[in-house]
Amino acid sequence: MKLYRFLSEEDTSVFCHKVSRALDEGWELYGSPTQTFDPASNVMRCGQAVIKEVVGDYSPELKLRDQ
């Protein structure tokens, strides 16, 4: 089964560490990163989709972070 996650965070090193951790855990980048201004919090936000192939069947109860 192929899993999908979308990682997002303020545009700081925290975002880079979040993506780096996912890559280290076997997730792969999917598409291009994105960046947008969040007027509610007055900060730039980054996002990156990641995918991972795992054994098993999909269930909405899956904890994607634990895969």
Buried (B, 14 or more C-beta within 10 A) or exposed (E): EEBEBEBBBEBEEEBEEBBEEBEEEEBEEBEEEEEEEEEEEEEEBBBBBBEBEEEEEEEEEBEBEEB
